[in-house]
Amino acid sequence: MTHRHAFSLLELIAVLAIMAVVLAVAMPRMQGFSAARRIEHTAVEILAMTRYAQTMAATEGRTYRLHVDTIEGRYYLTVESDEGEMELRTDHGEWRRAPAGLTLEWRDTLEPSERGYLSFAPDGENDVATLRLTDRNENRIEVRNLSPSESFHIHTPREDEL
């Protein structure tokens, strides 16, 4: 009776070939999954910045602004003070950049797109605006509000289909 303690070279090559085929099939799907997560993460980050600006404007009695540079894909918060507009010295005040392949564009709005920012006033009102995020695969998510007293929320095209 012989005991087999190792795999043959042929068995190892067969297993590696099967793994290569499985990876070749799965990789394109995984890349699409990763791209979808990047667009969702960016939308959630922008939404968090709008909520922070709205809360802080009401709390401190000062106007906050979310600046969006659609050409460079950057966004950041500022606050008005006695000396003028100041960048925040918090995480929300840091310049953020959308991931490569993700575009930002203003939709259905005039003032914010012309001046490049959203205003959040101390009385709780903010600009009515829609900021659309689009990735290379044409996946879209919008961060928007429909009235000056409404908080921003995330809107996906799937919601229009329901």
N, CA, C and O of each residue as an XYZ file, in Angstrom:
648
protein
N       0.841     -1.164      0.000
C       0.000      0.000      0.000
C       0.900      1.246      0.000
O       1.756      1.412      0.869
N       0.688      2.095     -0.977
C       1.508      3.298     -1.065
C       0.683      4.506     -0.660
O      -0.502      4.616     -0.974
N       1.344      5.401      0.043
C       0.688      6.646      0.454
C       1.181      7.773     -0.441
O       2.375      7.897     -0.714
N       0.271      8.562     -0.872
C       0.609      9.686     -1.732
C       0.696     10.937     -0.883
O      -0.286     11.310     -0.242
N       1.856     11.601     -0.859
C       2.058     12.758      0.000
C       2.089     14.088     -0.742
O       2.102     15.138     -0.099
N       2.103     14.081     -2.053
C       2.238     15.325     -2.807
C       1.402     15.263     -4.073
O       0.995     14.190     -4.520
N       1.153     16.440     -4.643
C       0.446     16.526     -5.912
C       1.451     16.411     -7.051
O       2.610     16.807     -6.922
N       0.994     15.875     -8.140
C       1.876     15.800     -9.302
C       1.927     17.165     -9.985
O       1.056     18.008     -9.769
N       2.929     17.371    -10.790
C       3.083     18.623    -11.523
C       1.886     18.859    -12.438
O       1.439     19.996    -12.585
N       1.378     17.831    -13.036
C       0.222     17.940    -13.923
C      -1.017     18.416    -13.157
O      -1.772     19.242    -13.671
N      -1.236     17.916    -11.954
C      -2.370     18.353    -11.135
C      -2.240     19.829    -10.753
O      -3.224     20.568    -10.796
N      -1.051     20.255    -10.387
C      -0.833     21.662    -10.040
C      -1.073     22.582    -11.228
O      -1.678     23.643    -11.073
N      -0.610     22.194    -12.412
C      -0.822     23.003    -13.611
C      -2.313     23.084    -13.942
O      -2.799     24.143    -14.338
N      -3.036     21.989    -13.785
C      -4.480     21.980    -14.053
C      -5.214     22.936    -13.114
O      -6.097     23.668    -13.559
N      -4.870     22.945    -11.836
C      -5.501     23.844    -10.860
C      -5.194     25.305    -11.200
O      -6.084     26.153    -11.138
N      -3.946     25.603    -11.556
C      -3.583     26.975    -11.926
C      -4.327     27.430    -13.179
O      -4.725     28.592    -13.264
N      -4.521     26.547    -14.143
C      -5.255     26.890    -15.362
C      -6.709     27.210    -15.037
O      -7.264     28.168    -15.577
N      -7.326     26.433    -14.174
C      -8.720     26.682    -13.769
C      -8.823     28.025    -13.045
O      -9.751     28.795    -13.292
N      -7.879     28.304    -12.160
C      -7.897     29.580    -11.428
C      -7.726     30.762    -12.397
O      -8.366     31.797    -12.216
N      -6.889     30.623    -13.401
C      -6.679     31.686    -14.382
C      -7.960     31.976    -15.157
O      -8.278     33.139    -15.410
N      -8.692     30.946    -15.535
C      -9.951     31.127    -16.259
C     -10.982     31.820    -15.372
O     -11.665     32.742    -15.819
N     -11.097     31.390    -14.139
C     -12.051     32.008    -13.206
C     -11.712     33.483    -12.989
O     -12.611     34.325    -12.995
N     -10.449     33.807    -12.801
C     -10.043     35.201    -12.623
C     -10.294     36.032    -13.873
O     -10.710     37.186    -13.773
N     -10.049     35.467    -15.043
C     -10.274     36.199    -16.294
C     -11.750     36.551    -16.469
O     -12.073     37.609    -17.008
N     -12.636     35.685    -16.024
C     -14.072     35.947    -16.117
C     -14.510     36.950    -15.050
O     -15.347     37.808    -15.328
N     -13.970     36.862    -13.851
C     -14.420     37.688    -12.725
C     -13.852     39.102    -12.727
O     -14.512     40.011    -12.223
N     -12.674     39.326    -13.263
C     -12.018     40.639    -13.167
C     -12.823     41.785    -13.769
O     -12.946     42.817    -13.110
N     -13.383     41.679    -14.978
C     -14.157     42.814    -15.501
C     -15.346     43.171    -14.606
O     -15.677     44.345    -14.446
N     -15.969     42.180    -14.040
C     -17.097     42.450    -13.141
C     -16.643     43.131    -11.863
O     -17.336     44.007    -11.344
N     -15.503     42.743    -11.361
C     -14.973     43.362    -10.140
C     -14.587     44.823    -10.386
O     -14.759     45.660     -9.500
N     -14.067     45.142    -11.573
C     -13.706     46.521    -11.885
C     -14.950     47.402    -11.924
O     -14.916     48.538    -11.450
N     -16.052     46.890    -12.486
C     -17.310     47.640    -12.496
C     -17.828     47.873    -11.091
O     -18.358     48.941    -10.785
N     -17.673     46.877    -10.240
C     -18.092     46.996     -8.842
C     -17.290     48.091     -8.144
O     -17.847     48.901     -7.403
N     -15.993     48.109     -8.383
C     -15.120     49.110     -7.772
C     -15.480     50.518     -8.234
O     -15.497     51.447     -7.427
N     -15.767     50.684     -9.525
C     -16.144     52.002    -10.056
C     -17.455     52.479     -9.419
O     -17.587     53.656     -9.085
N     -18.410     51.582     -9.252
C     -19.684     51.949     -8.628
C     -19.476     52.393     -7.180
O     -20.142     53.319     -6.717
N     -18.571     51.752     -6.472
C     -18.291     52.141     -5.086
C     -17.652     53.528     -5.028
O     -17.943     54.297     -4.111
N     -16.783     53.864     -5.990
C     -16.130     55.180     -5.992
C     -17.144     56.304     -6.183
O     -17.064     57.329     -5.507
N     -18.090     56.125     -7.091
C     -19.082     57.172     -7.334
C     -19.995     57.320     -6.116
O     -20.356     58.437     -5.745
N     -20.366     56.207     -5.496
C     -21.209     56.264     -4.304
C     -20.463     56.913     -3.142
O     -21.039     57.718     -2.410
N     -19.205     56.576     -2.967
C     -18.402     57.172     -1.890
C     -18.290     58.691     -2.072
O     -18.421     59.440     -1.104
N     -18.052     59.139     -3.286
C     -17.935     60.574     -3.543
C     -19.258     61.280     -3.276
O     -19.270     62.361     -2.688
N     -20.368     60.687     -3.699
C     -21.687     61.286     -3.454
C     -21.970     61.386     -1.957
O     -22.485     62.402     -1.490
N     -21.641     60.353     -1.216
C     -21.855     60.368      0.239
C     -20.966     61.424      0.900
O     -21.390     62.095      1.840
N     -19.746     61.568      0.412
C     -18.838     62.579      0.958
C     -19.371     63.998      0.710
O     -19.329     64.838      1.609
N     -19.864     64.264     -0.488
C     -20.436     65.579     -0.800
C     -21.696     65.807      0.021
O     -21.908     66.904      0.538
N     -22.528     64.789      0.145
C     -23.733     64.902      0.966
C     -23.373     65.237      2.410
O     -24.010     66.098      3.018
N     -22.370     64.575      2.964
C     -21.938     64.855      4.337
C     -21.475     66.301      4.472
O     -21.728     66.941      5.492
N     -20.797     66.818      3.448
C     -20.332     68.209      3.494
C     -21.514     69.181      3.466
O     -21.479     70.209      4.142
N     -22.570     68.867      2.684
C     -23.747     69.749      2.663
C     -24.452     69.737      4.015
O     -24.887     70.782      4.499
N     -24.564     68.574      4.617
C     -25.238     68.476      5.921
C     -24.425     69.203      7.003
O     -24.989     69.882      7.861
N     -23.125     69.055      6.952
C     -22.252     69.748      7.900
C     -22.404     71.264      7.726
O     -22.555     71.990      8.709
N     -22.364     71.735      6.485
C     -22.481     73.176      6.221
C     -23.825     73.717      6.694
O     -23.888     74.796      7.284
N     -24.879     72.988      6.443
C     -26.212     73.436      6.854
C     -26.318     73.496      8.385
O     -26.868     74.451      8.935
N     -25.799     72.490      9.054
C     -25.843     72.451     10.517
C     -24.983     73.552     11.127
O     -25.424     74.251     12.039
N     -23.771     73.707     10.632
C     -22.861     74.700     11.190
C     -23.339     76.133     10.911
O     -23.155     77.019     11.745
N     -23.946     76.360      9.751
C     -24.470     77.689      9.441
C     -25.537     78.092     10.457
O     -25.542     79.220     10.949
N     -26.432     77.169     10.763
C     -27.488     77.452     11.737
C     -26.926     77.570     13.148
O     -27.382     78.414     13.919
N     -25.954     76.749     13.498
C     -25.377     76.745     14.840
C     -24.563     78.012     15.114
O     -24.694     78.629     16.171
N     -23.722     78.388     14.147
C     -22.813     79.520     14.350
C     -23.371     80.853     13.866
O     -22.809     81.906     14.169
N     -24.472     80.819     13.115
C     -25.031     82.061     12.586
C     -24.170     82.683     11.489
O     -24.162     83.902     11.318
N     -23.443     81.842     10.746
C     -22.595     82.325      9.650
C     -22.913     81.546      8.371
O     -23.386     80.411      8.430
N     -22.654     82.152      7.236
C     -22.904     81.501      5.956
C     -21.748     80.580      5.600
O     -20.581     80.970      5.646
N     -22.096     79.358      5.247
C     -21.120     78.378      4.782
C     -21.310     78.189      3.281
O     -22.407     78.383      2.757
N     -20.242     77.813      2.599
C     -20.309     77.589      1.159
C     -19.593     76.298      0.787
O     -18.501     76.003      1.273
N     -20.238     75.546     -0.084
C     -19.612     74.368     -0.669
C     -19.186     74.754     -2.078
O     -20.026     74.937     -2.959
N     -17.882     74.876     -2.286
C     -17.332     75.223     -3.590
C     -17.127     73.956     -4.395
O     -16.609     72.961     -3.888
N     -17.539     74.001     -5.664
C     -17.374     72.855     -6.550
C     -16.738     73.338     -7.848
O     -17.325     74.143     -8.572
N     -15.555     72.851     -8.135
C     -14.848     73.150     -9.371
C     -15.100     71.978    -10.317
O     -14.444     70.941    -10.223
N     -16.059     72.154    -11.231
C     -16.446     71.052    -12.113
C     -15.367     70.722    -13.146
O     -15.331     69.604    -13.659
N     -14.503     71.662    -13.453
C     -13.446     71.414    -14.435
C     -12.351     70.534    -13.827
O     -11.915     69.561    -14.443
N     -11.914     70.882    -12.621
C     -10.855     70.122    -11.948
C     -11.390     68.954    -11.123
O     -10.620     68.097    -10.690
N     -12.719     68.913    -10.903
C     -13.303     67.841    -10.101
C     -12.986     67.968     -8.624
O     -12.854     66.965     -7.923
N     -12.862     69.226     -8.139
C     -12.516     69.455     -6.728
C     -13.689     70.112     -6.006
O     -14.533     70.764     -6.621
N     -13.721     69.926     -4.686
C     -14.760     70.538     -3.863
C     -14.238     70.710     -2.442
O     -13.416     69.929     -1.963
N     -14.741     71.766     -1.770
C     -14.311     72.074     -0.401
C     -15.296     73.069      0.214
O     -16.095     73.677     -0.497
N     -15.236     73.232      1.537
C     -16.110     74.157      2.266
C     -15.353     75.389      2.734
O     -14.168     75.325      3.058
N     -16.070     76.525      2.764
C     -15.562     77.752      3.374
C     -16.657     78.331      4.266
O     -17.809     77.898      4.228
N     -16.268     79.323      5.071
C     -17.214     80.004      5.948
C     -16.950     81.500      5.881
O     -15.805     81.935      5.765
N     -18.018     82.282      5.955
C     -17.865     83.732      5.986
C     -17.543     84.177      7.405
O     -18.100     83.673      8.381
N     -16.626     85.141      7.491
C     -16.269     85.704      8.787
C     -16.179     87.218      8.629
O     -16.440     87.751      7.551
N     -15.811     87.904      9.703
C     -15.663     89.358      9.644
C     -14.569     89.771      8.663
O     -14.630     90.855      8.082
N     -13.589     88.925      8.481
C     -12.478     89.215      7.571
C     -12.778     88.786      6.139
O     -11.944     88.999      5.259
N     -13.918     88.200      5.879
C     -14.257     87.696      4.551
C     -14.413     86.189      4.577
O     -14.647     85.587      5.625
N     -14.282     85.601      3.424
C     -14.448     84.155      3.310
C     -13.170     83.437      3.734
O     -12.072     83.792      3.304
N     -13.329     82.419      4.587
C     -12.169     81.677      5.102
C     -12.334     80.190      4.827
O     -13.443     79.657      4.876
N     -11.218     79.525      4.537
C     -11.245     78.066      4.447
C     -11.363     77.507      5.856
O     -10.840     78.082      6.811
N     -12.049     76.390      5.975
C     -12.216     75.761      7.283
C     -10.926     75.082      7.699
O     -10.145     74.632      6.861
N     -10.718     75.014      8.978
C      -9.549     74.301      9.510
C      -9.990     72.956     10.093
O      -9.580     72.546     11.179
N     -10.832     72.305      9.326
C     -11.321     70.971      9.694
C     -11.169     70.069      8.480
O     -10.748     70.514      7.412
N     -11.512     68.804      8.651
C     -11.466     67.860      7.525
C     -12.358     68.316      6.373
O     -12.015     68.112      5.208
N     -13.499     68.931      6.688
C     -14.425     69.371      5.642
C     -13.873     70.543      4.839
O     -14.325     70.786      3.720
N     -12.919     71.262      5.379
C     -12.340     72.391      4.671
C     -11.221     71.998      3.717
O     -10.769     72.819      2.920
N     -10.777     70.768      3.790
C      -9.714     70.314      2.896
C     -10.249     70.157      1.475
O     -11.391     69.750      1.262
N      -9.395     70.489      0.512
C      -9.759     70.279     -0.880
C      -9.890     68.784     -1.128
O      -8.994     68.006     -0.800
N     -10.995     68.402     -1.700
C     -11.214     67.003     -2.083
C     -11.226     66.936     -3.598
O     -11.629     67.888     -4.267
N     -10.793     65.834     -4.125
C     -10.807     65.646     -5.576
C     -11.589     64.376     -5.893
O     -11.393     63.334     -5.268
N     -12.480     64.484     -6.878
C     -13.223     63.310     -7.328
C     -12.244     62.303     -7.923
O     -11.247     62.703     -8.523
N     -12.503     61.017     -7.771
C     -11.607     60.000     -8.348
C     -11.486     60.149     -9.868
O     -12.380     60.686    -10.522
N     -10.397     59.679    -10.405
C     -10.164     59.733    -11.854
C     -11.333     59.075    -12.585
O     -11.824     58.024    -12.175
N     -11.762     59.703    -13.661
C     -12.860     59.166    -14.458
C     -14.237     59.566    -13.981
O     -15.236     59.178    -14.587
N     -14.311     60.332    -12.911
C     -15.594     60.783    -12.361
C     -15.745     62.269    -12.665
O     -14.854     63.061    -12.354
N     -16.863     62.651    -13.269
C     -17.099     64.062    -13.576
C     -18.203     64.618    -12.684
O     -19.132     63.912    -12.291
N     -18.073     65.902    -12.380
C     -19.077     66.628    -11.601
C     -19.685     67.684    -12.508
O     -18.965     68.370    -13.233
N     -21.008     67.820    -12.472
C     -21.640     68.877    -13.261
C     -22.899     69.370    -12.566
O     -23.628     68.600    -11.940
N     -23.138     70.668    -12.690
C     -24.364     71.273    -12.174
C     -25.491     70.940    -13.131
O     -25.303     70.969    -14.347
N     -26.671     70.623    -12.591
C     -27.849     70.332    -13.407
C     -29.018     71.158    -12.905
O     -29.187     71.348    -11.701
N     -29.831     71.653    -13.846
C     -31.092     72.331    -13.512
C     -30.930     73.433    -12.475
O     -31.777     73.589    -11.596
N     -29.863     74.184    -12.572
C     -29.644     75.244    -11.603
C     -28.865     76.370    -12.275
O     -28.055     76.112    -13.165
N     -29.096     77.597    -11.869
C     -28.391     78.717    -12.491
C     -27.338     79.313    -11.579
O     -26.147     79.263    -11.886
N     -27.762     79.874    -10.467
C     -26.818     80.602     -9.615
C     -25.620     79.785     -9.156
O     -24.490     80.221     -9.378
N     -25.799     78.620     -8.525
C     -24.617     77.882     -8.065
C     -23.649     77.541     -9.195
O     -22.435     77.576     -8.996
N     -24.169     77.213    -10.378
C     -23.263     76.847    -11.461
C     -22.507     78.067    -11.976
O     -21.357     77.946    -12.399
N     -23.134     79.235    -11.947
C     -22.458     80.448    -12.411
C     -21.369     80.899    -11.447
O     -20.301     81.335    -11.877
N     -21.630     80.797    -10.164
C     -20.644     81.292     -9.191
C     -19.745     80.188     -8.649
O     -18.712     80.481     -8.048
N     -20.114     78.923     -8.848
C     -19.246     77.815     -8.467
C     -19.392     77.335     -7.037
O     -18.530     76.595     -6.563
N     -20.438     77.719     -6.330
C     -20.615     77.240     -4.956
C     -22.082     77.229     -4.561
O     -22.917     77.881     -5.188
N     -22.376     76.481     -3.518
C     -23.688     76.450     -2.871
C     -23.590     77.221     -1.573
O     -22.599     77.094     -0.854
N     -24.598     78.018     -1.259
C     -24.626     78.765     -0.002
C     -25.575     78.107      0.989
O     -26.645     77.617      0.628
N     -25.151     78.112      2.249
C     -25.954     77.605      3.356
C     -26.077     78.739      4.365
O     -25.099     79.091      5.024
N     -27.275     79.313      4.491
C     -27.488     80.507      5.305
C     -27.808     80.133      6.754
O     -28.266     79.025      7.033
N     -27.560     81.071      7.668
C     -27.853     80.828      9.088
C     -29.329     80.551      9.377
O     -29.647     79.882     10.360
N     -30.241     81.061      8.527
C     -31.669     80.838      8.769
C     -32.140     79.445      8.328
O     -33.331     79.142      8.384
N     -31.195     78.604      7.889
C     -31.533     77.238      7.506
C     -31.811     77.054      6.024
O     -31.992     75.928      5.560
N     -31.848     78.152      5.278
C     -32.088     78.030      3.842
C     -30.782     77.861      3.096
O     -29.736     78.371      3.498
N     -30.874     77.128      1.996
C     -29.708     76.917      1.153
C     -30.125     76.970     -0.306
O     -31.313     76.946     -0.625
N     -29.137     77.043     -1.188
C     -29.424     77.089     -2.618
C     -30.109     75.807     -3.065
O     -29.816     74.720     -2.567
N     -31.026     75.955     -4.014
C     -31.641     74.803     -4.656
C     -30.704     74.407     -5.790
O     -30.383     75.226     -6.651
N     -30.269     73.157     -5.790
C     -29.284     72.740     -6.793
C     -29.265     71.235     -6.955
O     -29.727     70.483     -6.098
N     -28.712     70.821     -8.090
C     -28.460     69.419     -8.376
C     -27.034     69.313     -8.873
O     -26.648     69.978     -9.835
N     -26.263     68.485     -8.220
C     -24.896     68.208     -8.641
C     -24.856     66.750     -9.103
O     -25.084     65.831     -8.316
N     -24.563     66.554    -10.393
C     -24.555     65.200    -10.958
C     -23.134     64.663    -11.020
O     -22.213     65.354    -11.456
N     -22.970     63.422    -10.578
C     -21.701     62.713    -10.661
C     -21.874     61.606    -11.696
O     -22.839     60.844    -11.646
N     -20.936     61.525    -12.630
C     -20.998     60.522    -13.687
C     -19.641     59.845    -13.802
O     -18.607     60.514    -13.826
N     -19.646     58.509    -13.873
C     -18.368     57.802    -14.022
C     -18.159     57.383    -15.480
O     -18.997     57.658    -16.339
N     -17.046     56.725    -15.745
C     -16.694     56.315    -17.121
C     -17.720     55.374    -17.733
O     -17.883     55.337    -18.953
N     -18.410     54.617    -16.895
C     -19.411     53.659    -17.376
C     -20.797     54.280    -17.513
O     -21.788     53.579    -17.718
N     -20.854     55.619    -17.396
C     -22.108     56.380    -17.481
C     -23.064     56.096    -16.321
O     -24.264     56.346    -16.440
N     -22.553     55.582    -15.207
C     -23.358     55.480    -13.988
C     -23.510     56.891    -13.442
O     -22.555     57.668    -13.441
N     -24.709     57.221    -12.978
C     -24.971     58.573    -12.490
C     -25.601     58.543    -11.109
O     -26.427     57.689    -10.789
N     -25.179     59.507    -10.305
C     -25.784     59.762     -9.002
C     -25.895     61.274     -8.867
O     -25.003     62.005     -9.297
N     -26.975     61.739     -8.279
C     -27.140     63.168     -8.059
C     -27.234     63.470     -6.571
O     -27.858     62.733     -5.807
N     -26.604     64.561     -6.180
C     -26.760     65.109     -4.833
C     -27.588     66.363     -5.046
O     -27.145     67.294     -5.718
N     -28.804     66.393     -4.471
C     -29.705     67.494     -4.812
C     -30.689     67.811     -3.693
O     -30.882     67.044     -2.749
N     -31.292     68.970     -3.849
C     -32.445     69.344     -3.039
C     -33.438     70.025     -3.967
O     -33.067     70.489     -5.046
N     -34.696     70.087     -3.554
C     -35.735     70.636     -4.421
C     -36.321     71.943     -3.914
O     -37.095     72.593     -4.616
N     -35.954     72.331     -2.691
C     -36.432     73.607     -2.154
C     -35.389     74.184     -1.207
O     -34.541     73.451     -0.697
N     -35.443     75.505     -0.966
C     -34.425     76.148     -0.128
C     -34.365     75.635      1.310
O     -33.313     75.714      1.945
N     -35.466     75.115      1.830
C     -35.466     74.650      3.214
C     -35.189     73.150      3.335
O     -35.092     72.622      4.443
N     -35.065     72.482      2.220
C     -34.843     71.033      2.216
C     -33.357     70.716      2.306
O     -32.531     71.406      1.710
N     -33.024     69.676      3.049
C     -31.648     69.188      3.077
C     -31.347     68.470      1.771
O     -32.249     67.980      1.092
N     -30.082     68.416      1.437
C     -29.675     67.677      0.249
C     -29.828     66.190      0.499
O     -29.771     65.731      1.640
N     -30.022     65.448     -0.565
C     -30.111     63.992     -0.488
C     -29.506     63.396     -1.758
O     -29.264     64.103     -2.737
N     -29.269     62.098     -1.726
C     -28.720     61.396     -2.879
C     -29.876     60.824     -3.687
O     -30.782     60.181     -3.156
N     -29.812     61.081     -4.985
C     -30.841     60.596     -5.905
C     -30.160     59.753     -6.983
O     -29.162     60.169     -7.572
N     -30.708     58.567     -7.232
C     -30.158     57.694     -8.276
C     -31.179     57.554     -9.397
O     -32.378     57.685     -9.152
N     -30.730     57.291    -10.621
C     -31.667     57.110    -11.733
C     -32.677     55.983    -11.480
O     -33.791     56.022    -12.003
N     -32.298     54.996    -10.695
C     -33.216     53.892    -10.380
C     -34.475     54.395     -9.694
O     -35.539     53.800     -9.864
N     -34.385     55.475     -8.923
C     -35.533     56.022     -8.223
C     -36.567     56.561     -9.200
O     -37.759     56.538     -8.897
N     -36.141     57.049    -10.371
C     -37.070     57.554    -11.377
C     -37.860     56.418    -12.030
O     -38.968     56.627    -12.525
N     -37.284     55.225    -12.029
C     -37.936     54.088    -12.664
C     -39.039     53.495    -11.798
O     -39.914     52.794    -12.307
N     -39.009     53.769    -10.494
C     -40.002     53.165     -9.578
C     -41.342     53.830     -9.676
O     -42.277     53.441     -8.975
